[in-house]
Amino acid sequence: MAGETTTDAALNDLRDLLAENDRALLDLVNRRLDLVHKIKQRKAELGVEFVDPEREAWLLDHLRRANNGLLSDEGLREFVSTLLDLTKRELAGP
């Protein structure tokens, strides 16, 4: 429940930290979109295909090696797939 309140200070602090992390994630996704937009423009100038399956596979492998948290390999695959799909949809405009 978005509007749920509690008097537990520790829970409220954790929720505040989570909201801060979510805002940081939003900022990072927008920064990623900006960078990929620039890459897409440069690839167009060079006559290179925008989607590069080899690079996408490299990204997943790179992130798998960097992952040292609670995210499982399957969760990471889903995250990367969702991020790549979202990026392609957001930049699919004219």
N, C-alpha and C positions, 0 to 999 in steps of 0.2 A: 504494500500500500504506500503510494507516494507521499501521502499526507500524514502517515502514521507518526506519532510522536511518542517519546518515552522519556522517563526521568533518569534513565541509566546513562551516566556520563560516559562510561567506557564505550557503550554501544553508539552513542551519538558521535563520539570522537572517531570511531571506526567508520561510521557512515560519512562523516565529513571527509575523511581521507579517501574513501571510495569515490565520492563525488569529485574530489580534486583529481584523482587518477582518471576518471571518466572524461573530465574536461581536457586533461593532457592527451588522452587517446584521441579525442576529437581533433585537437590541434595537430597531432601527428598525422592523422589521416588526411586532413586538409593540406598539410605540407607535402605529404606523399603525392597527393593528386596534382599539386602544382609542379613537383619535380617530374612526374610521369608525363604531364602535359608538355613540358619542355623537351623531354626525351622523344615524345611522339612527333613534335614539330621538327626536331633535328632529324629524326629518321625519315620523315617526309621529304626534307630537303635532300637527303642522301639517297632517296629512292629505296629505302630499306623497309621491310614489313614491320608493322608496329608490334604485333604479337610474336614473341620468340619463345617457343616451347622449351628450348634448351636453357634459356635464361631462367624461365619459370622453374624448371627442375633444379637448376643451380640454387635458386633462392630457397626452395624448400630444404635442400640438403644443407645449405649454409645456416639456415635458422634451426634446423634439427641439431646440428653440432653446437650451436650457441645456446640452445635451450637447457637451462639448468634449474628449472622451476617445476611447478606442479603440472604443467601442461603436458599431456601425453602426446606421443607421436601422432596418434589418430586425431587428437584435438588440434595439434599443430597443422596437420594436413587440411583439416576443415577450415581453420582460421586463414591459412594462406589461400586456399581456394576461394573462400568468401571474399577476402581482400582483393584478390586479382579480378574476380568477377565484378565486384563493385567498382573497381578502378576502370575496367573496360566499359562498363555501362555509363559511368559518369563522364567519361571522355569520348563517348561514341558520337557526340554531336557533330555538326557540319565541319 
